[in-house]
Amino acid sequence: MQLTAKASLTNALLISICTPDFKGDEATESLAELARLVTTLGFKVVGTQSQKQSSTKKVNVLGLGKLAEIAHLTGNQGVGENGDEGEDLAGEDELTLMPSDISSENLAFGCADVVVFDCDLSPSQLRNVENQLGVEVFDRTGIIIEIFSRHARTKTAKLQVEIARLNYVAPRLRETSCGDKERQMGKGAGETTLELNRRKVRDQLAELKRELVSVQHEMKGRRTQRSELFCVALVGYTNAGKSSMMRAITGSDVTGENKLFATLDTTVRALYPTTQPRILVSDTVGFIKKLPHDLVASFHSTLAEAHDASLLLYVVDASDPSFRSQLDVVHEVLEEVGVEDSKKLLVLNKSDQLEPEQLQALMEEFPDAMITSTRNPADVSKMHKYIVDVAQQEMIEEEIIVPYTANGIIGEIRSSMSVTKEEYESCHVKVTVRSNAIDLARLKKRMLNL
C-alpha cells in the first residue's frame, strides 16, 4: 500500500483547525507552510478554509455546517448525519493565504479534488471525513511522509522513510484493505484479510529495521574513518539554503531546489579551496514544524553527522519572516538527538533578498551571526575563512625533525598537514606543522620506527 494521491487529483483545498492552543499567526504560518508542502507534491492549492474548535479530536473534525460547505466545494451533494456537529463558527472560517482572489464566494462547485488538513487525523476521522466529502483526504503527516517517499534517493533514506510510512499506514489498514461488505461480515473473510495484511506489514517492518541496522553500522564505520578530520555540518529548516551553501563552499554539484525537502540524504564533501589537512562539510536533512515522530526517529542515524561534527552551521532563510520560530524547531530536534552542546554559528542566509534597513536590524538583533548570500562571492569567501580559522584553533603546532633518509615522509606531511615552516639543515629537515592530535601522534610513532 502506498500513500499516493491519484494523478487526476490535482486541486487541493486546505483546512486549518484553530484551537485554544493553536491559533492566530501560528495557525496562519502553518497553513501557508502546508500550502508549500502540497505544492511540492504537485497539487494546485485552490483555496483554504479554517474553523475554530475546542480540539482536533472530534469525530468529524469539523462541524457539520462547515463540512456541508466544504462538500459543496468538492462536488459532493450531501453530508451524512454521522457524528456530532461540534462548534461551527460562521464568519470565522476563511484565511486568504493563497491567491488573493480566492474566497469561499468565488470557489466553484466541485473545484477541489483533494482536501488536506493541517493537523493529524486518526484513521476513523479520515474515514468519516472522506465519507462526508466524497474525495480523498490527507492529514499533515501523510503529506510529509509522501514527500519524503518521493525524495529519498539513497538506500539509507529509502529504508528510513519506508519504516515511517509503514508505521503510519498500519493503523489505517482497516479503512484501506476492507470493503464495506467485508466489514459487515464480522469474523468472516474481511477480518482474516485484515489480519493477514497487518501481519505482512509487521514482517516488512521487522525486515526493514534489520536492514537499516546493517546500513547504519556501515555509516558509523565511514564516520569513524572521517572522525580524524575537522567536520562541519550544515543544519537548519527545510529550504533554508543549506544545499546552496554546500555547493558554494565545496564547489560540488550537490542537488538543491527551491522546494521543501529537496535534500534527504546526507552528503559529505571537502571544503574548497582545499585545505591541509582537509576539512569536510556535510549537508543534512532539513527540519519542519510538526515533523512526524517516526521520521525524527528514523533520521537519527542521518543526523549523527551533525552529532559528530566539530562545527554546526545553523543556516536560516533570513528573508522568511517566520525564521525565528523555524530556528526554534531546529534547536528542539538537535537537542533531541543530543547535539546542542556542539560549537555553532548562526548563518542568516539569503541576505540578497533583504532591504538595507532589514539587514541592519538583523545585525543588531543577532550580533554574533554571519549574514550571507551564496550568490555573493565575498560572502562565500568570508564563510570559507571562518571555517578554516575555527579548524586552525583546534590544531596543534609542533616541530618535526625529518632525516633525509626518511623517504616519502615530507610528501606525506605536506599532503595531510599544514606546513608553516621548513628549515633544511645538514642531516635533516626541520618542519613546523599544524595538525590534529591524532595525525601528529601517528607521525611521531612512525618517526620512532625509522
C-alpha positions, 0 to 999 in steps of 0.5 A: 500500500502506498500513500499516493494521491491519484494523478487526476487529483490535482486541486487541493483545498486546505483546512486549518483547525484553530484551537485554544492552543493553536491559533492566530499567526501560528495557525496562519504560518502553518497553513501557508507552510502546508500550502508549500508542502502540497505544492511540492507534491504537485497539487494546485492549492485552490483555496483554504478554509479554517474553523475554530474548535475546542480540539482536533479530536472530534469525530468529524473534525469539523462541524457539520455546517462547515463540512456541508460547505466544504462538500459543496466545494468538492462536488459532493451533494450531501453530508451524512448525519454521522457524528456530532456537529461540534462548534461551527463558527460562521464568519470565522472560517476563511484565511486568504493565504493563497491567491488573493482572489480566492474566497469561499464566494468565488470557489466553484462547485466541485473545484477541489479534488483533494482536501488536506488538513493541517493537523493529524487525523486518526484513521476513523476521522479520515474515514468519516471525513472522506465519507462526508466529502466524497474525495480523498483526504490527507492529514499533515503527516501523510503529506510529509511522509509522501514527500519524503517517499518521493525524495529519498534517493539513497538506500539509507533514506529509502529504508528510513522513510519506508519504516515511517510510512509503514508505521503510519499506514498500519493503523489505517489498514482497516479503512484501506484493505476492507470493503464495506461488505467485508466489514459487515461480515464480522469474523468472516473473510474481511477480518482474516484479510485484515489480519493477514495484511497487518501481519505482512506489514509487521514482517516488512517492518521487522525486515526493514529495521534489520536492514537499516541496522546493517546500513547504519553500522556501515555509516558509523564505520565511514564516520569513524574513518572521517572522525580524524578530520575537522567536520562541519555540518550544515543544519537548519529548516527545510529550504533554508539554503543549506544545499546552496551553501554546500555547493558554494563552499565545496564547489560540488554539484550537490542537488538543491531546489527551491522546494521543501525537502529537496535534500534527504540524504546526507552528503559529505564533501571537502571544503574548497579551496582545499585545505591541509589537512582537509576539512569536510562539510556535510549537508543534512536533512532539513527540519519542519514544524510538526515533523512526524515522530517516526521520521525524527526517529528514523533520521537519527542515524542521518543526523549523527553527522551533525552529532559528530561534527566539530562545527554546526552551521545553523543556516536560516532563510533570513528573508522568511519572516517566520525564521525565528520560530523555524530556528526554534524547531531546529534547536528542539530536534538537535537537542533531541538527538543530543547535539546542542552542546556542539560549537555553532554559528548562526548563518542568516542566509539569503541576505540578497533578498533583504532591504538595507534597513532589514539587514541592519536590524538583523545585525543588531538583533543577532550580533554574533551571526554571519549574514550571507548570500551564496550568490555573493562571492565575498560572502562565500569567501568570508564563510570559507575563512571562518571555517578554516580559522575555527579548524586552525584553533583546534590544531596543534603546532609542533616541530618535526625533525625529518632525516633525509633518509626518511623517504616519502615522509615530507610528501606525506606531511605536506599532503595531510598537514599544514606546513608553516615552516621548513628549515633544511639543515645538514642531516635533516629537515626541520618542519613546523606543522599544524595538525590534529592530535591524532595525525601528529601522534601517528607521525611521531610513532612512525618517526620512532620506527625509522 
